[in-house]
Amino acid sequence: MPVKNTSLCQHTYHTPLGDMLAIADETYLYMLEFIDRKNIKTNIERLLKENKATLTESKTSIHAQLEPELKAYFDGRFTSFKIPIKPQGTLFQKEVWAALQNIKHGSTQSYTELAQGINKPSASRAVAGANSNNTLAIIIPCHRVIKAEGTLSGYAAGTWRKDWLIKHECPAKAWVGLARKL
């Protein structure tokens, strides 16, 4: 019996940090990324291949649900996304991403603390790798993970965005360096 091809839909949102691309069907959000994110084309191709899907430019009910949640987040009136998501990755990556969702709005954790939290204390580098493969920006808040000494580290959509997002969620935190005026 042949495998049925799925259709996924893409829609672009304008945010204070630049345009974001959302890929969804009528049930789940599969991807939310800044359009200039490193490796975005590769991630889209992988998503389509893994789901035996084609991509169309249209807006689903999931996109309609996401729009006010994103607006409220960027307006500072929102701390928890309710949108149903379907992360695409390995079991380890999904374990890390689930742990990321437990980092409270306005808080940060180090890669080491995150590795300890999933009972893999020596896996901080693998945790960092899972973070870099997260394709649900902001919703799975990999921007809340910092170095053990408290400084910022890489973010596939730009470290300046990570800095902005952390400050946006917790303006009282004093971060060194990367503030960029928008």
NURO-786869 format. One record per atom (N, C-alpha, C, O, CB): residue in one letter; x, y, z. Coordinates in steps of 0.1 Angstrom, whole numbers, padded with zeros to 4 digits. Glycine has a CB too. Layout:
["A",[X,Y,Z]]
...
This chain:
["M",[0008,-0012,0000]]
["M",[0000,0000,0000]]
["M",[0009,0012,0000]]
["M",[0017,0014,0009]]
["M",[-0010,0000,0012]]
["P",[0007,0022,-0010]]
["P",[0016,0033,-0010]]
["P",[0013,0043,0001]]
["P",[0002,0044,0006]]
["P",[0014,0041,-0024]]
["V",[0024,0050,0005]]
["V",[0023,0060,0016]]
["V",[0017,0072,0010]]
["V",[0021,0077,0000]]
["V",[0037,0062,0023]]
["K",[0007,0078,0017]]
["K",[0000,0090,0013]]
["K",[0009,0102,0016]]
["K",[0015,0103,0027]]
["K",[-0013,0091,0020]]
["N",[0011,0111,0006]]
["N",[0018,0123,0008]]
["N",[0009,0133,0016]]
["N",[-0003,0134,0014]]
["N",[0022,0129,-0005]]
["T",[0016,0140,0025]]
["T",[0010,0150,0033]]
["T",[0012,0164,0028]]
["T",[0023,0166,0022]]
["T",[0014,0149,0048]]
["S",[0003,0173,0030]]
["S",[0005,0187,0027]]
["S",[0007,0195,0039]]
["S",[-0001,0195,0048]]
["S",[-0006,0192,0018]]
["L",[0018,0202,0040]]
["L",[0021,0211,0051]]
["L",[0020,0226,0045]]
["L",[0023,0228,0034]]
["L",[0035,0209,0058]]
["C",[0016,0235,0054]]
["C",[0014,0248,0049]]
["C",[0023,0258,0056]]
["C",[0026,0256,0068]]
["C",[-0001,0253,0051]]
["Q",[0028,0268,0049]]
["Q",[0037,0278,0055]]
["Q",[0031,0291,0055]]
["Q",[0023,0295,0045]]
["Q",[0051,0278,0047]]
["H",[0034,0299,0065]]
["H",[0029,0313,0066]]
["H",[0040,0321,0073]]
["H",[0047,0315,0082]]
["H",[0015,0313,0074]]
["T",[0041,0333,0069]]
["T",[0052,0342,0075]]
["T",[0045,0352,0084]]
["T",[0035,0358,0081]]
["T",[0060,0349,0064]]
["Y",[0051,0354,0096]]
["Y",[0047,0364,0106]]
["Y",[0058,0375,0107]]
["Y",[0070,0372,0106]]
["Y",[0044,0358,0120]]
["H",[0054,0387,0109]]
["H",[0063,0398,0111]]
["H",[0064,0400,0126]]
["H",[0054,0402,0133]]
["H",[0059,0411,0104]]
["T",[0077,0400,0131]]
["T",[0079,0402,0146]]
["T",[0089,0413,0148]]
["T",[0096,0417,0138]]
["T",[0084,0389,0152]]
["P",[0091,0418,0160]]
["P",[0101,0429,0162]]
["P",[0115,0424,0160]]
["P",[0124,0432,0158]]
["P",[0100,0433,0177]]
["L",[0117,0411,0159]]
["L",[0131,0405,0156]]
["L",[0132,0400,0142]]
["L",[0143,0394,0139]]
["L",[0133,0394,0166]]
["G",[0123,0403,0133]]
["G",[0124,0399,0120]]
["G",[0113,0389,0116]]
["G",[0106,0384,0125]]
["G",[0137,0393,0117]]
["D",[0112,0386,0104]]
["D",[0101,0376,0099]]
["D",[0104,0362,0104]]
["D",[0115,0358,0105]]
["D",[0100,0376,0084]]
["M",[0093,0355,0108]]
["M",[0093,0341,0112]]
["M",[0085,0333,0103]]
["M",[0074,0337,0099]]
["M",[0089,0340,0127]]
["L",[0090,0321,0099]]
["L",[0082,0312,0091]]
["L",[0076,0301,0100]]
["L",[0083,0295,0108]]
["L",[0091,0306,0080]]
["A",[0063,0299,0098]]
["A",[0056,0288,0105]]
["A",[0052,0278,0095]]
["A",[0045,0281,0085]]
["A",[0045,0294,0114]]
["I",[0055,0265,0098]]
["I",[0050,0254,0090]]
["I",[0041,0245,0099]]
["I",[0044,0241,0109]]
["I",[0062,0246,0084]]
["A",[0029,0243,0093]]
["A",[0018,0236,0101]]
["A",[0009,0228,0092]]
["A",[0009,0230,0080]]
["A",[0011,0246,0110]]
["D",[0001,0219,0098]]
["D",[-0010,0214,0092]]
["D",[-0022,0218,0100]]
["D",[-0021,0228,0108]]
["D",[-0010,0198,0090]]
["E",[-0034,0212,0099]]
["E",[-0045,0216,0106]]
["E",[-0045,0211,0121]]
["E",[-0054,0215,0129]]
["E",[-0058,0211,0100]]
["T",[-0035,0203,0124]]
["T",[-0034,0197,0138]]
["T",[-0022,0202,0146]]
["T",[-0024,0205,0158]]
["T",[-0034,0182,0137]]
["Y",[-0011,0204,0140]]
["Y",[0001,0207,0147]]
["Y",[0010,0218,0140]]
["Y",[0009,0220,0128]]
["Y",[0010,0195,0149]]
["L",[0018,0225,0148]]
["L",[0028,0233,0143]]
["L",[0041,0225,0143]]
["L",[0045,0220,0153]]
["L",[0030,0246,0152]]
["Y",[0048,0224,0132]]
["Y",[0060,0216,0130]]
["Y",[0072,0225,0131]]
["Y",[0083,0220,0136]]
["Y",[0059,0209,0117]]
["M",[0071,0237,0127]]
["M",[0083,0246,0126]]
["M",[0079,0260,0128]]
["M",[0069,0265,0123]]
["M",[0091,0244,0113]]
["L",[0087,0267,0136]]
["L",[0086,0282,0137]]
["L",[0100,0287,0138]]
["L",[0107,0285,0148]]
["L",[0077,0286,0150]]
["E",[0105,0294,0128]]
["E",[0119,0298,0127]]
["E",[0120,0312,0121]]
["E",[0112,0316,0113]]
["E",[0127,0288,0119]]
["F",[0130,0319,0126]]
["F",[0133,0332,0119]]
["F",[0138,0328,0105]]
["F",[0146,0319,0103]]
["F",[0144,0340,0127]]
["I",[0134,0336,0095]]
["I",[0136,0332,0081]]
["I",[0151,0333,0078]]
["I",[0155,0327,0068]]
["I",[0129,0341,0072]]
["D",[0159,0340,0085]]
["D",[0173,0341,0082]]
["D",[0182,0331,0092]]
["D",[0194,0333,0093]]
["D",[0178,0355,0084]]
["R",[0175,0322,0098]]
["R",[0182,0312,0107]]
["R",[0191,0304,0099]]
["R",[0189,0300,0088]]
["R",[0171,0303,0114]]
["K",[0203,0301,0105]]
["K",[0213,0292,0099]]
["K",[0206,0279,0096]]
["K",[0199,0273,0104]]
["K",[0225,0291,0108]]
["N",[0208,0274,0084]]
["N",[0204,0260,0080]]
["N",[0189,0259,0078]]
["N",[0184,0248,0079]]
["N",[0209,0250,0089]]
["I",[0181,0270,0077]]
["I",[0167,0269,0076]]
["I",[0162,0260,0064]]
["I",[0153,0252,0065]]
["I",[0160,0282,0076]]
["K",[0169,0262,0053]]
["K",[0165,0254,0041]]
["K",[0167,0239,0043]]
["K",[0158,0231,0039]]
["K",[0173,0259,0028]]
["T",[0178,0236,0049]]
["T",[0181,0222,0052]]
["T",[0170,0216,0062]]
["T",[0166,0205,0060]]
["T",[0195,0220,0058]]
["N",[0167,0224,0072]]
["N",[0157,0219,0081]]
["N",[0143,0218,0075]]
["N",[0136,0208,0078]]
["N",[0156,0229,0093]]
["I",[0140,0226,0066]]
["I",[0127,0225,0059]]
["I",[0127,0213,0050]]
["I",[0117,0205,0050]]
["I",[0124,0238,0050]]
["E",[0138,0211,0043]]
["E",[0139,0199,0034]]
["E",[0138,0186,0043]]
["E",[0131,0176,0039]]
["E",[0152,0199,0026]]
["R",[0144,0186,0054]]
["R",[0144,0174,0063]]
["R",[0130,0172,0068]]
["R",[0125,0160,0068]]
["R",[0154,0176,0075]]
["L",[0123,0182,0072]]
["L",[0109,0181,0077]]
["L",[0100,0176,0066]]
["L",[0092,0167,0069]]
["L",[0104,0195,0081]]
["L",[0101,0180,0054]]
["L",[0093,0176,0043]]
["L",[0096,0161,0040]]
["L",[0087,0153,0038]]
["L",[0095,0184,0031]]
["K",[0109,0157,0040]]
["K",[0112,0144,0037]]
["K",[0107,0134,0048]]
["K",[0102,0124,0045]]
["K",[0128,0142,0036]]
["E",[0110,0138,0061]]
["E",[0105,0129,0072]]
["E",[0090,0127,0072]]
["E",[0086,0116,0077]]
["E",[0110,0134,0085]]
["N",[0083,0137,0068]]
["N",[0068,0136,0068]]
["N",[0062,0133,0054]]
["N",[0050,0133,0053]]
["N",[0062,0149,0073]]
["K",[0071,0130,0045]]
["K",[0066,0127,0031]]
["K",[0056,0137,0027]]
["K",[0045,0134,0023]]
["K",[0060,0112,0030]]
["A",[0060,0150,0028]]
["A",[0051,0161,0026]]
["A",[0055,0171,0015]]
["A",[0067,0171,0012]]
["A",[0050,0169,0039]]
["T",[0046,0178,0011]]
["T",[0048,0189,0002]]
["T",[0045,0202,0009]]
["T",[0038,0201,0019]]
["T",[0040,0188,-0012]]
["L",[0049,0213,0004]]
["L",[0047,0226,0011]]
["L",[0040,0235,0003]]
["L",[0043,0237,-0009]]
["L",[0061,0232,0016]]
["T",[0029,0241,0009]]
["T",[0022,0251,0001]]
["T",[0021,0264,0010]]
["T",[0023,0264,0022]]
["T",[0007,0246,-0001]]
["E",[0019,0275,0003]]
["E",[0018,0288,0010]]
["E",[0003,0290,0013]]
["E",[-0005,0294,0004]]
["E",[0023,0300,0001]]
["S",[-0001,0288,0025]]
["S",[-0015,0290,0030]]
["S",[-0015,0290,0045]]
["S",[-0005,0287,0051]]
["S",[-0024,0279,0024]]
["K",[-0026,0294,0050]]
["K",[-0028,0296,0064]]
["K",[-0038,0286,0070]]
["K",[-0049,0285,0065]]
["K",[-0032,0311,0068]]
["T",[-0034,0278,0080]]
["T",[-0043,0268,0086]]
["T",[-0049,0274,0099]]
["T",[-0045,0285,0103]]
["T",[-0035,0255,0088]]
["S",[-0057,0266,0105]]
["S",[-0063,0270,0118]]
["S",[-0052,0271,0128]]
["S",[-0053,0279,0138]]
["S",[-0074,0260,0122]]
["I",[-0041,0263,0127]]
["I",[-0030,0264,0136]]
["I",[-0023,0277,0135]]
["I",[-0019,0284,0144]]
["I",[-0020,0252,0134]]
["H",[-0021,0282,0122]]
["H",[-0015,0295,0120]]
["H",[-0023,0306,0126]]
["H",[-0018,0315,0132]]
["H",[-0013,0297,0105]]
["A",[-0037,0304,0125]]
["A",[-0046,0314,0130]]
["A",[-0045,0315,0146]]
["A",[-0046,0325,0152]]
["A",[-0060,0311,0126]]
["Q",[-0043,0303,0152]]
["Q",[-0041,0302,0166]]
["Q",[-0028,0308,0171]]
["Q",[-0027,0315,0181]]
["Q",[-0042,0288,0171]]
["L",[-0017,0306,0162]]
["L",[-0004,0310,0166]]
["L",[-0003,0326,0166]]
["L",[0004,0332,0174]]
["L",[0006,0304,0157]]
["E",[-0010,0332,0156]]
["E",[-0008,0346,0154]]
["E",[-0011,0355,0167]]
["E",[-0002,0363,0170]]
["E",[-0018,0351,0144]]
["P",[-0022,0353,0174]]
["P",[-0024,0361,0186]]
["P",[-0014,0357,0197]]
["P",[-0011,0365,0206]]
["P",[-0038,0360,0191]]
["E",[-0010,0344,0198]]
["E",[0000,0340,0208]]
["E",[0013,0347,0206]]
["E",[0019,0352,0215]]
["E",[0001,0325,0208]]
["L",[0018,0347,0193]]
["L",[0031,0354,0190]]
["L",[0029,0369,0193]]
["L",[0039,0375,0199]]
["L",[0034,0352,0175]]
["K",[0018,0375,0189]]
["K",[0017,0390,0192]]
["K",[0017,0392,0207]]
["K",[0024,0402,0211]]
["K",[0003,0395,0186]]
["A",[0010,0384,0215]]
["A",[0009,0386,0229]]
["A",[0023,0384,0235]]
["A",[0027,0391,0244]]
["A",[-0001,0377,0236]]
["Y",[0031,0374,0230]]
["Y",[0044,0372,0235]]
["Y",[0053,0384,0233]]
["Y",[0059,0389,0242]]
["Y",[0051,0359,0228]]
["F",[0053,0389,0221]]
["F",[0062,0400,0217]]
["F",[0057,0413,0224]]
["F",[0065,0423,0226]]
["F",[0063,0402,0202]]
["D",[0044,0414,0227]]
["D",[0039,0426,0234]]
["D",[0042,0425,0249]]
["D",[0039,0434,0257]]
["D",[0024,0427,0232]]
["G",[0047,0414,0254]]
["G",[0050,0412,0268]]
["G",[0038,0408,0277]]
["G",[0039,0409,0289]]
["G",[0056,0424,0273]]
["R",[0028,0403,0271]]
["R",[0015,0399,0278]]
["R",[0013,0384,0279]]
["R",[0002,0380,0282]]
["R",[0003,0406,0271]]
["F",[0024,0377,0276]]
["F",[0022,0362,0274]]
["F",[0034,0355,0278]]
["F",[0045,0358,0275]]
["F",[0019,0359,0259]]
["T",[0032,0344,0286]]
["T",[0043,0336,0291]]
["T",[0043,0322,0287]]
["T",[0053,0315,0289]]
["T",[0044,0338,0305]]
["S",[0032,0317,0282]]
["S",[0031,0302,0279]]
["S",[0023,0300,0266]]
["S",[0011,0303,0265]]
["S",[0025,0295,0291]]
["F",[0029,0293,0257]]
["F",[0022,0290,0244]]
["F",[0013,0278,0246]]
["F",[0017,0268,0253]]
["F",[0033,0287,0233]]
["K",[0002,0278,0240]]
["K",[-0008,0267,0240]]
["K",[-0009,0260,0227]]
["K",[-0016,0249,0226]]
["K",[-0022,0272,0244]]
["I",[-0002,0265,0217]]
["I",[-0003,0259,0204]]
["I",[0002,0244,0204]]
["I",[0012,0241,0210]]
["I",[0006,0267,0194]]
["P",[-0005,0235,0198]]
["P",[-0001,0221,0197]]
["P",[0011,0220,0187]]
["P",[0011,0225,0176]]
["P",[-0012,0212,0193]]
["I",[0022,0214,0192]]
["I",[0034,0213,0184]]
["I",[0037,0198,0182]]
["I",[0033,0189,0189]]
["I",[0046,0219,0191]]
["K",[0045,0196,0171]]
["K",[0050,0182,0168]]
["K",[0065,0184,0165]]
["K",[0069,0185,0153]]
["K",[0042,0176,0156]]
["P",[0073,0183,0175]]
["P",[0088,0184,0173]]
["P",[0093,0172,0165]]
["P",[0088,0161,0166]]
["P",[0095,0185,0186]]
["Q",[0102,0175,0156]]
["Q",[0108,0164,0147]]
["Q",[0122,0162,0151]]
["Q",[0131,0171,0148]]
["Q",[0106,0168,0132]]
["G",[0126,0151,0156]]
["G",[0139,0148,0160]]
["G",[0141,0134,0166]]
["G",[0132,0126,0166]]
["G",[0144,0159,0170]]
["T",[0153,0132,0171]]
["T",[0156,0119,0177]]
["T",[0150,0119,0191]]
["T",[0145,0129,0196]]
["T",[0172,0117,0178]]
["L",[0150,0107,0197]]
["L",[0145,0105,0211]]
["L",[0152,0114,0221]]
["L",[0146,0121,0229]]
["L",[0145,0091,0216]]
["F",[0166,0115,0219]]
["F",[0174,0123,0228]]
["F",[0170,0138,0226]]
["F",[0168,0145,0236]]
["F",[0189,0121,0226]]
["Q",[0169,0142,0214]]
["Q",[0165,0156,0211]]
["Q",[0152,0160,0217]]
["Q",[0150,0170,0223]]
["Q",[0165,0159,0196]]
["K",[0142,0151,0215]]
["K",[0129,0153,0221]]
["K",[0129,0154,0236]]
["K",[0122,0161,0242]]
["K",[0119,0142,0216]]
["E",[0138,0146,0242]]
["E",[0139,0146,0257]]
["E",[0145,0160,0261]]
["E",[0140,0166,0271]]
["E",[0149,0135,0262]]
["V",[0155,0165,0254]]
["V",[0161,0178,0257]]
["V",[0150,0189,0255]]
["V",[0148,0198,0264]]
["V",[0173,0181,0249]]
["W",[0143,0188,0244]]
["W",[0133,0198,0241]]
["W",[0121,0198,0251]]
["W",[0116,0209,0255]]
["W",[0127,0196,0227]]
["A",[0118,0187,0256]]
["A",[0108,0186,0267]]
["A",[0113,0193,0280]]
["A",[0106,0200,0286]]
["A",[0104,0171,0270]]
["A",[0126,0191,0283]]
["A",[0132,0197,0294]]
["A",[0132,0213,0292]]
["A",[0131,0220,0302]]
["A",[0146,0192,0297]]
["L",[0135,0217,0280]]
["L",[0135,0231,0277]]
["L",[0122,0238,0280]]
["L",[0121,0249,0285]]
["L",[0139,0234,0263]]
["Q",[0111,0231,0277]]
["Q",[0098,0236,0280]]
["Q",[0095,0238,0294]]
["Q",[0085,0244,0298]]
["Q",[0087,0227,0273]]
["N",[0103,0232,0303]]
["N",[0101,0233,0317]]
["N",[0109,0245,0323]]
["N",[0107,0248,0335]]
["N",[0105,0220,0324]]
["I",[0117,0251,0315]]
["I",[0124,0263,0320]]
["I",[0114,0275,0320]]
["I",[0108,0278,0310]]
["I",[0137,0267,0311]]
["K",[0111,0280,0332]]
["K",[0101,0290,0333]]
["K",[0104,0303,0326]]
["K",[0116,0307,0325]]
["K",[0099,0293,0348]]
["H",[0094,0310,0321]]
["H",[0095,0323,0314]]
["H",[0103,0332,0324]]
["H",[0099,0333,0336]]
["H",[0081,0328,0311]]
["G",[0113,0339,0319]]
["G",[0120,0348,0327]]
["G",[0132,0342,0334]]
["G",[0139,0348,0342]]
["G",[0112,0355,0337]]
["S",[0134,0329,0332]]
["S",[0145,0321,0338]]
["S",[0155,0316,0328]]
["S",[0152,0316,0316]]
["S",[0140,0310,0347]]
["T",[0167,0312,0332]]
["T",[0176,0306,0324]]
["T",[0182,0294,0331]]
["T",[0181,0292,0343]]
["T",[0188,0316,0319]]
["Q",[0188,0285,0323]]
["Q",[0196,0274,0328]]
["Q",[0208,0272,0320]]
["Q",[0209,0277,0308]]
["Q",[0187,0260,0328]]
["S",[0218,0266,0326]]
["S",[0230,0263,0318]]
["S",[0229,0250,0311]]
["S",[0220,0242,0314]]
["S",[0243,0263,0327]]
["Y",[0237,0248,0301]]
["Y",[0237,0235,0294]]
["Y",[0240,0224,0304]]
["Y",[0234,0213,0303]]
["Y",[0248,0235,0282]]
["T",[0249,0226,0313]]
["T",[0252,0216,0323]]
["T",[0240,0213,0332]]
["T",[0237,0201,0335]]
["T",[0264,0221,0332]]
["E",[0233,0223,0336]]
["E",[0221,0221,0345]]
["E",[0210,0214,0337]]
["E",[0203,0205,0342]]
["E",[0215,0235,0350]]
["L",[0209,0217,0324]]
["L",[0199,0210,0316]]
["L",[0203,0195,0314]]
["L",[0194,0186,0315]]
["L",[0198,0217,0302]]
["A",[0216,0192,0312]]
["A",[0220,0178,0311]]
["A",[0218,0171,0324]]
["A",[0213,0159,0324]]
["A",[0235,0178,0307]]
["Q",[0221,0177,0335]]
["Q",[0218,0171,0348]]
["Q",[0203,0169,0350]]
["Q",[0199,0158,0356]]
["Q",[0223,0180,0360]]
["G",[0195,0178,0346]]
["G",[0180,0177,0347]]
["G",[0174,0165,0339]]
["G",[0164,0160,0343]]
["G",[0174,0189,0342]]
["I",[0181,0160,0329]]
["I",[0176,0148,0322]]
["I",[0184,0136,0325]]
["I",[0184,0126,0318]]
["I",[0177,0151,0306]]
["N",[0191,0137,0337]]
["N",[0199,0126,0342]]
["N",[0210,0121,0333]]
["N",[0213,0109,0332]]
["N",[0190,0114,0345]]
["K",[0216,0130,0325]]
["K",[0228,0128,0317]]
["K",[0238,0138,0319]]
["K",[0241,0147,0311]]
["K",[0224,0127,0302]]
["P",[0244,0138,0332]]
["P",[0253,0150,0336]]
["P",[0265,0152,0327]]
["P",[0270,0163,0327]]
["P",[0257,0147,0350]]
["S",[0269,0142,0320]]
["S",[0281,0144,0311]]
["S",[0277,0147,0297]]
["S",[0286,0148,0288]]
["S",[0290,0131,0311]]
["A",[0265,0150,0294]]
["A",[0260,0152,0281]]
["A",[0257,0167,0277]]
["A",[0249,0170,0269]]
["A",[0247,0145,0278]]
["S",[0265,0176,0284]]
["S",[0262,0190,0281]]
["S",[0264,0194,0266]]
["S",[0257,0203,0261]]
["S",[0270,0199,0290]]
["R",[0274,0188,0260]]
["R",[0277,0191,0246]]
["R",[0266,0186,0237]]
["R",[0261,0192,0227]]
["R",[0290,0185,0241]]
["A",[0261,0174,0240]]
["A",[0250,0168,0233]]
["A",[0237,0176,0235]]
["A",[0229,0177,0226]]
["A",[0248,0153,0237]]
["V",[0235,0181,0247]]
["V",[0224,0190,0250]]
["V",[0225,0202,0241]]
["V",[0215,0207,0235]]
["V",[0223,0194,0265]]
["A",[0237,0208,0240]]
["A",[0239,0220,0231]]
["A",[0235,0217,0217]]
["A",[0230,0225,0210]]
["A",[0253,0225,0233]]
["G",[0239,0205,0213]]
["G",[0236,0200,0199]]
["G",[0221,0199,0197]]
["G",[0216,0203,0186]]
["G",[0243,0187,0196]]
["A",[0214,0193,0207]]
["A",[0200,0192,0205]]
["A",[0193,0206,0205]]
["A",[0184,0208,0197]]
["A",[0194,0184,0217]]
["N",[0198,0215,0213]]
["N",[0193,0229,0212]]
["N",[0195,0235,0198]]
["N",[0186,0241,0193]]
["N",[0201,0238,0222]]
["S",[0206,0233,0192]]
["S",[0209,0239,0179]]
["S",[0200,0232,0168]]
["S",[0198,0238,0157]]
["S",[0223,0237,0175]]
["N",[0194,0221,0171]]
["N",[0185,0214,0161]]
["N",[0170,0217,0164]]
["N",[0161,0211,0157]]
["N",[0187,0200,0161]]
["N",[0167,0225,0174]]
["N",[0153,0228,0177]]
["N",[0148,0237,0166]]
["N",[0154,0248,0163]]
["N",[0153,0236,0191]]
["T",[0137,0234,0160]]
["T",[0131,0242,0150]]
["T",[0118,0248,0154]]
["T",[0110,0252,0145]]
["T",[0129,0233,0137]]
["L",[0115,0249,0167]]
["L",[0103,0256,0172]]
["L",[0108,0267,0181]]
["L",[0106,0267,0193]]
["L",[0094,0246,0179]]
["A",[0114,0277,0175]]
["A",[0120,0289,0182]]
["A",[0109,0295,0191]]
["A",[0097,0296,0187]]
["A",[0126,0299,0172]]
["I",[0113,0300,0202]]
["I",[0105,0307,0212]]
["I",[0096,0297,0219]]
["I",[0095,0297,0231]]
["I",[0098,0318,0206]]
["I",[0089,0289,0211]]
["I",[0079,0279,0217]]
["I",[0086,0269,0226]]
["I",[0083,0266,0237]]
["I",[0070,0273,0207]]
["I",[0097,0263,0220]]
["I",[0106,0254,0227]]
["I",[0118,0264,0230]]
["I",[0126,0266,0221]]
["I",[0111,0241,0219]]
["P",[0119,0269,0242]]
["P",[0127,0281,0245]]
["P",[0142,0278,0247]]
["P",[0147,0280,0257]]
["P",[0122,0288,0257]]
["C",[0148,0274,0236]]
["C",[0163,0271,0237]]
["C",[0171,0284,0239]]
["C",[0182,0283,0243]]
["C",[0168,0264,0224]]
["H",[0165,0295,0237]]
["H",[0171,0308,0240]]
["H",[0174,0310,0255]]
["H",[0181,0319,0259]]
["H",[0163,0320,0234]]
["R",[0167,0302,0263]]
["R",[0169,0304,0278]]
["R",[0181,0296,0283]]
["R",[0183,0296,0295]]
["R",[0156,0299,0284]]
["V",[0188,0290,0274]]
["V",[0200,0282,0279]]
["V",[0213,0290,0276]]
["V",[0215,0295,0265]]
["V",[0200,0268,0271]]
["I",[0221,0291,0287]]
["I",[0233,0299,0287]]
["I",[0245,0291,0291]]
["I",[0243,0279,0295]]
["I",[0231,0312,0296]]
["K",[0257,0296,0290]]
["K",[0269,0289,0295]]
["K",[0268,0289,0310]]
["K",[0262,0297,0317]]
["K",[0281,0297,0290]]
["A",[0276,0279,0316]]
["A",[0276,0277,0330]]
["A",[0281,0290,0338]]
["A",[0276,0292,0349]]
["A",[0286,0266,0334]]
["E",[0290,0298,0332]]
["E",[0294,0310,0339]]
["E",[0285,0321,0337]]
["E",[0287,0332,0342]]
["E",[0308,0314,0334]]
["G",[0273,0319,0331]]
["G",[0263,0329,0330]]
["G",[0263,0338,0317]]
["G",[0255,0348,0317]]
["G",[0264,0338,0341]]
["T",[0272,0335,0308]]
["T",[0272,0343,0296]]
["T",[0264,0336,0285]]
["T",[0261,0324,0285]]
["T",[0287,0345,0291]]
["L",[0261,0344,0274]]
["L",[0254,0339,0263]]
["L",[0263,0331,0254]]
["L",[0275,0333,0253]]
["L",[0247,0350,0255]]
["S",[0257,0321,0247]]
["S",[0264,0313,0237]]
["S",[0256,0313,0224]]
["S",[0246,0320,0223]]
["S",[0268,0299,0242]]
["G",[0260,0305,0215]]
["G",[0254,0304,0202]]
["G",[0239,0303,0202]]
["G",[0233,0297,0211]]
["G",[0259,0294,0194]]
["Y",[0233,0308,0191]]
["Y",[0219,0307,0188]]
["Y",[0217,0308,0173]]
["Y",[0222,0317,0167]]
["Y",[0210,0319,0195]]
["A",[0211,0298,0167]]
["A",[0211,0296,0153]]
["A",[0205,0308,0145]]
["A",[0208,0311,0134]]
["A",[0204,0284,0149]]
["A",[0196,0316,0152]]
["A",[0190,0328,0146]]
["A",[0198,0340,0150]]
["A",[0193,0351,0147]]
["A",[0176,0329,0150]]
["G",[0209,0339,0156]]
["G",[0217,0351,0160]]
["G",[0217,0353,0175]]
["G",[0207,0354,0181]]
["G",[0212,0363,0153]]
["T",[0229,0354,0180]]
["T",[0230,0356,0195]]
["T",[0224,0369,0199]]
["T",[0219,0370,0211]]
["T",[0245,0356,0199]]
["W",[0224,0379,0191]]
["W",[0217,0392,0194]]
["W",[0202,0389,0197]]
["W",[0196,0396,0205]]
["W",[0219,0402,0183]]
["R",[0196,0380,0190]]
["R",[0182,0377,0192]]
["R",[0180,0370,0206]]
["R",[0171,0373,0213]]
["R",[0176,0368,0181]]
["K",[0189,0361,0209]]
["K",[0189,0354,0222]]
["K",[0190,0364,0233]]
["K",[0182,0363,0243]]
["K",[0201,0343,0223]]
["D",[0199,0373,0232]]
["D",[0200,0384,0241]]
["D",[0187,0392,0243]]
["D",[0183,0394,0254]]
["D",[0212,0394,0237]]
["W",[0181,0396,0232]]
["W",[0169,0403,0232]]
["W",[0158,0395,0238]]
["W",[0150,0400,0247]]
["W",[0165,0407,0217]]
["L",[0156,0382,0235]]
["L",[0146,0374,0240]]
["L",[0147,0372,0255]]
["L",[0137,0373,0263]]
["L",[0146,0360,0234]]
["I",[0159,0370,0260]]
["I",[0161,0369,0275]]
["I",[0158,0382,0282]]
["I",[0151,0382,0292]]
["I",[0176,0365,0278]]
["K",[0162,0393,0276]]
["K",[0159,0406,0282]]
["K",[0144,0409,0282]]
["K",[0138,0415,0291]]
["K",[0167,0417,0276]]
["H",[0138,0405,0271]]
["H",[0123,0407,0269]]
["H",[0116,0399,0280]]
["H",[0106,0404,0285]]
["H",[0119,0403,0255]]
["E",[0120,0387,0283]]
["E",[0113,0379,0292]]
["E",[0116,0382,0307]]
["E",[0108,0380,0316]]
["E",[0117,0364,0290]]
["C",[0128,0388,0309]]
["C",[0132,0392,0322]]
["C",[0140,0405,0322]]
["C",[0153,0404,0322]]
["C",[0140,0380,0330]]
["P",[0134,0416,0320]]
["P",[0142,0429,0319]]
["P",[0151,0432,0330]]
["P",[0161,0439,0328]]
["P",[0132,0440,0317]]
["A",[0149,0426,0342]]
["A",[0158,0429,0353]]
["A",[0171,0422,0352]]
["A",[0181,0426,0359]]
["A",[0151,0425,0366]]
["K",[0173,0412,0344]]
["K",[0186,0405,0342]]
["K",[0196,0414,0336]]
["K",[0193,0421,0326]]
["K",[0184,0392,0334]]
["A",[0208,0415,0341]]
["A",[0218,0423,0335]]
["A",[0227,0414,0327]]
["A",[0235,0406,0332]]
["A",[0226,0430,0346]]
["W",[0226,0415,0314]]
["W",[0234,0406,0305]]
["W",[0246,0414,0299]]
["W",[0244,0426,0296]]
["W",[0226,0400,0294]]
["V",[0257,0408,0298]]
["V",[0269,0415,0293]]
["V",[0268,0414,0278]]
["V",[0265,0404,0272]]
["V",[0282,0408,0298]]
["G",[0272,0426,0272]]
["G",[0275,0426,0258]]
["G",[0264,0428,0248]]
["G",[0262,0439,0243]]
["G",[0281,0414,0255]]
["L",[0257,0419,0244]]
["L",[0251,0418,0231]]
["L",[0238,0426,0229]]
["L",[0231,0423,0219]]
["L",[0248,0404,0228]]
["A",[0235,0435,0237]]
["A",[0222,0443,0235]]
["A",[0223,0450,0222]]
["A",[0232,0457,0218]]
["A",[0220,0453,0247]]
["R",[0212,0449,0214]]
["R",[0211,0456,0202]]
["R",[0198,0463,0202]]
["R",[0187,0458,0205]]
["R",[0211,0446,0190]]
["K",[0198,0476,0198]]
["K",[0186,0484,0198]]
["K",[0179,0481,0185]]
["K",[0185,0482,0174]]
["K",[0190,0499,0199]]
["L",[0166,0478,0186]]
["L",[0158,0476,0175]]
["L",[0149,0487,0172]]
["L",[0141,0487,0162]]
["L",[0149,0463,0177]]
